[in-house]
Amino acid sequence: MVITAGLGRAPAERSTLDVMTGLPTRTLGDLTVSALGVGAMVLSPGMYGEIDDATGEAALRAAVDAGATLVDTSDGYGADGHNERLVGRALAPVRDEVAIATKFGMRIPDGEPGHRFEVGLEFGELAVNADPRLVRGYAERSLRELGTDRIDLYYPHFPDPEVPIEDTVGAVAELVAAGTVRHLGLSNVDAATLRRAHAVYPVSAVQAQWAMWHRPDHDLLEAADELGVGLVAWSPLGSGFLTGQVADLGEGDFRRNIDRFAHLAANNDRYAPVRSIADELGLTPAQLALAWLLHQHPHVVPIPGSRTPAHIVENLDAARVRLGDDELARVDAALAAFRPEGVVDVFGSAS
């Protein structure tokens, strides 16, 4: 018998779709969180266009009410720590029920150098500074912005091209010993960097870009499995493309920097077969994209972002979906034929 708890769309057919009740959990190292978390980046102005704080806080409250227990932010999202402050205010009433993950190294203190490196976006490069002498200050500032006494999962946002990862990780390990950080994470690294870092202090999670149209490097996944490191998938909905609802981009939308969005109409046409499978299963395209990703690895936790409470609840419902072998085979066949136009070669991941 098929249970349909929580899913609002009437499917054309559910013969091989099984839906579980309750939002399941997964482990990132020894940190237990909901199988789907929430990425807060989109809740600051300048990412997907303008947004007010009331809208952002309502989105976060809707996510927690729907069962999300992992919220991801960064000191580099929004102007002058805006995103961390927003997350802190919204989660203050439920702080003990939610794991807050944040990242450091991009909001560089005045007078300190930025260490530049190339990325696969049209603006060409970013700057970080993960010098170990700055790490405690980064954490103390994030604690103030978040209005909390601990950071549950703390990542250097990018590996610093001028600072050995061992030095940065050693500084975070000191914060874990002091009790202000609970778990160490890494973001946008390759397998070799993960191994080097883990040799200094156990890494709980590695964050990488992972979605239907972009897979992480196989060696990174292999290293994470070997070391017992969980996986946090950022941009699991392809910056919104995989929702099937992006027809154009407004002024000030960060996605104008992403090459595949320069070919939006063509890519929407090519993605149509996947959208059709979602419709046949009674799922939204976003739900299918997230459910498919959850089936790729037992310790992957996607962190989709959305500004709309209804879409957030809809996305989290995907954690309850169990796809059968036949559904997965159909999706994989459609994805094998899906050749998006434009490159996504960013942060060391592999398309």
Phi, psi and omega in degrees: 000140183260128178262139184239029184301129172089344183262123190272345184269142177276119183282154171292327180201138178235027189299330181238017180256123179248134182236126182269151174273149179083147178275117184287167178242162175221167182246138172246097192064241175250020175260121180263128181220170174297150184298334172239130174256198182225129173267124187269356186306320186290353184269004174252146176300150177093356177263293175248039184094192185283152177200146178262162185295326180298320178295317180296317180293322178297322179297316181293320178296321178297322180295315180292318178299330181273359173112000178290133179237011174229123177237128186250130178221192179197153175290347181263002180269125181078172183279130171053045176080018184305314187294318178297319179296318179300311180299316181299315179295314185294324186265356182307316181292342183235026189306320184284352181261354189229138171270125178258125175251133174221168187230156183225165173114344181262336177266080191283132180300150177303137178089350179261146182284150170263131180264110191272148177209154183277145173230168184271041176242163188295337179279358163090312185207160174233170178230138176224166169213105181250031176303132184301333180290345179263346191296316180299320178296320175302313183294317181297322177294317178296321177300319178294314181297319181282343181065041183225171181254001178203154174250123187286325181215119189238124183242139155292128190296321176218151171296136181277124182294346183246003182231124177302137181300330179300322181291316179297314180297322178300323178291322177293322179301325177296325178289325175296316179298329180278348177091001180274342174235139181264321185218146177265135172234165172234151182224135174060048180241166174262178185297319182297319179294320177301315181296318179296317180294316183296333177291338179272316181204142183301128177268128180275323185212147171239130182259130182214156175288127182206122180199175179305327184256013179200119182253146174287164180297136182300321181297325178294315179297319180296317179295319179298317178298314182298323185268355182075033182261132177285166184238128175248119185265112175269154185053047182289347176252023177058045182055034177097343182301318186287355173286342183075013186243006182261109180256332177204170183237136179279171176296143179081005180277123182305330184293349173297343178274355185260124189302320184294338177280348172286347180239042191298314183297314180296318181290325175298320177297317183289337181273354185306319180299325178290319177299324180295321178297317178302315181296319179297328181273359181076024180246157168284159175304324178295317179298319179295318180299319181286317179297317177302316181295319178298332179279353183278337184198139183288346182238027173265135177236101177289149180234071179294150176244147176203154178261352188252118181308318181297320178291325178297312179298318179300316179297315182295333175302335181297337178293343180269351186276131174244114179271138177279171181301322182293317178297316180298321179296319178296317179296315181299322179294319179293322179291326178298330180269351182275107181246088183294144178274138183101150185267149168226081179241086192225136171060034173079006177275169180241131178289000000 
